[in-house]
Amino acid sequence: MTADIAVMAYTVLDQARADLDGTFARLAEIGYRGVETYGLVEHFGPARVRDALAASGLAVTSAHAPFPAGPDAEAILDQNQELGAEVLVWSMERKEFDSPDAVKRGVERVNVAAEHAAARGMEIAYHNHFAEFSQFFDGVQAYDLLLAELDDRVLVELDAYWAVLGGADPAEILARLGERARFVHVKDGPAVSYSDDVMVPIGEGRIDWRRTLSVPSGLRWHIVELERLHIDTFEALRRSYDHLVGNGLSLGAR
C-alpha cells in the first residue's frame, strides 16, 4: 500500500539539535516528505520546529509525544497543537504487558488521552514495541487484548521491526488492522535484540518490506527510523529512500 515517506526525528536527533534548518534541508533534499517529531519541541519550542519544517517543505506527520493524560495533559496538547501535529503517538511500558489486568489498566490511560485529544480536534495513535507480540494470556496475544480494550478512536502506528522481534508477521498485522493503521515505522537490521541491534539501510536487513508494505491498509506514512547505525546517518537515509521509493513501495518528493 503506497504511502508518503518520512523520517522519525530520533534518527537525526543529534544532528537536528545542532543544526535544525540544515538537517531538515538535507532530509528534503534526499526526497523525504515529512517528519515525525521527537525530542525537538522540548529543545527548540513548538513554533521554531513548526517554522523550520515549513521552510524546508516537510510536513508534520505526527508527534511522538506522551499520551495527554494526567497532570501534564493540557500542556502536552498545547505544545503539540502549536506545532501543528494532528496525531500524538506514544507507547505503553513493557511491564504493562505482564498480565491482562496490567494491560487493561494501561489502556485506561490511553483512552483518557484519546478523549482529551478529541476535545482539541486531535487524535492519538498507539506505537508498539515487542512485548505486545511476545506475550500471550490463555492463548490470546497481548496485542489483540490491547486492541480490544482501546477506544475505537485510537489509531495505530505499527513498528514492524519490533513486531518481528516479538515473533509476529507485520504484513499479517497490517492486514488485520486495515484502516486503523495510519503509520508504520520502517527500520531494518537483524531483529534479534531490542537493546543491541544495529540498524542498516532499509532493504539491507531481515525485513521483507516489499511484502509488508504491499498489504492493503490505511497507511498514510512510511516513517523511516534508524536508531543505531555504524554508517553515516544521511547515507543510510539516502539508501533507505532509494530502496523504498525506487522500488515503488513509498512515495517521495523526487
Disulfide bonds with the S-S distance in Angstrom:
none
